Amino acid sequence: MARSASLSINPDGAERPTGRSVRVMLVDDSLVVRSILERIVDQRMGLMVCASVASAHEALAYLACEPVDVVVLDIEMPGMNGIDALPHILERAANARVLILSSNCVEGGPAAIEALALGASDTLAKPGRGSFSGRFAEVLTDRLLSLGQLEAVPAATRIAFRPPVPPAPVAVDADQRLECIAVAASTGGIPAFANFLAHLDPRITAPILLTQHLPDAFMEFYARQIATMTKRKVCVGVAGMKVEPDHIYLAPGDAHLMVVANGVRREIALDRRPVENGCCPSADPMLASVADAYGAGGVAVVLSGMGRDGAQGAARLKAAGGTIFAQAPESCVIWGMPGAVAKAGLAAATLNPDAIALMLRGYLPGRRPS
């Protein structure tokens, strides 16, 4: 049964110090797990459990009547599982974000990646029953607060991107070549990158470097998933690997992906040193290395994601003569990373991913975006 939201509101009606409480719905068939999660969530200032239900059908029924900010969704449930339910929840829940909490996340299972591709905002590994306290509780509630306090973006723009609209041309020098495309993405970046890749002209053969914030266990499966969308060869980056045309190189989950010049050869390099923004992998080292290795031939595409990762590297690339594109807010799950680039005046254009892909046609010989 759903819990009444009024039970979690402060008795005196006063606003909590962090502002309006984030309304959290728990969807898990285990009563024990839900009970533990209820205690964790309700003990954190700024969060409240507005509903705790055992099935996707109950969740959809509640969402038809009541607003929710964040849905914590299990994958493995009887009846309608979390993957099947996710598109319906995103549609029904209007502006809610979905956090997948599943044991599948530990091994980088395909269901968790599929959930992210379908529009889930984040995933978190469900611990064993004796390990829900301490660090897990802190991580969970931090993510719920972050997701719940984001500026609302209409659900329709998060699930399905609009048909591509020819973008206004960005001036490209006749002699300028597109030598490398570096893509930075985090929360909401998986569907955004898929949309970008689907509209990228196959005549554009420049190698693509991709830093997507995901745990290391996900990367091999994610590479295989991307390979189903393109004729390019897709691989997780390995130090010393030659950077070649028509290839996509993914940052491993435990290192920054970089490219270095070795004579005329460009090679993948991995760096595990901490960076200022705390991300690993981080887009900042990747974009900075593209600036050094390709200069004006480098293009950065900064997609949906929380935080500011990529802003420093984008500034470095722009200073070297490269071009920066940022995803537009209406198609982002979170306009943090692209917003930081756009607000700093680094982006040549702020567009939806499909339009960014069309814009890159301007680098083809004798062509401009059309």
Buried (B, 14 or more C-beta within 10 A) or exposed (E): EBBEBEEBBEEEEEEBEBEEBBBBBBBBBBEEBBEBBBEBBBEBEBBBBBBBBBBBBBBBBBBEEBEBBBBBBBBBBEEBBBBEBBEBBBBBBEBBBBBBBBBBBBEBBBBBBBBBBBBBBBBBBBBEEEEBEEEBBEEBBEBBBBBBBBEEBEBEBBBBBEEBEEBEEBEBEEEBEBBBBBBBBBBBBBBBBBBBBBBBEEEBEBBBBBBBBBBBBBBBBBBEBBBEEBEBBBBBBEBEBEBEEBBBBBBBBEBBBBBBEEEEEBBBBBBEEEBEBEBBBBBBBBBBBBBBBBBBBBBBBBBBBBBBBBBBBBBBBBEBBBBBBBBBBBBBBBBBBBBBBBBBEBBBBBBBBBBBBBBBBBBBEEEEBE
